[in-house]
Amino acid sequence: MKSPVRYSAVLSILICTILTCLRPVYATHIANGGSEYGFGVVPQFEQRKLFRIWRPVLDEMERRTGLAFHLVGSQKIPKFENKYLEGTYDFAYMNPYHILKVNASQVYLSLVRDGERTLSGILVVQKDSPIQDVK
């Protein structure tokens, strides 16, 4: 279980980083006639739980900036991915795989990342593939 102090520190860092990056985005958004920003979150949990987790974060961002944020939910990960690939969200929270997936078709900028943990994974190929090692 995560400690409340660590959670609070991570939340504060997330909010501060997003706020720092908001100024140029805000100018463009207002120039384009927008009244609120769409914030997409990969559906790791059911919708009610996502809203309980993320609404307080967006409320704090609204309080500190005076801007409006709308949490855009998706029932399933593929639907989230389609919206993300279409550029539907002004901001999005997702795993690193989604960043790699979208780079070919959309321009999103990574604002915050977890620097404490390193990702690890397994690289696989089909058994009959001519590729037999990473080199």
Buried (B, 14 or more C-beta within 10 A) or exposed (E): EEEEEEEEEBEEEBBEEBBEBBEEBBEEBEEEEBEEBBBBBBBEEEEEEBBEBBEEBBEBBBEEBEBEBEBBBBEEBEEBBEBBBEEBBBBBBBEEEBBEBBEEEEEBEEBBEEEEEEEEEEEEEEEEEEEEEEE
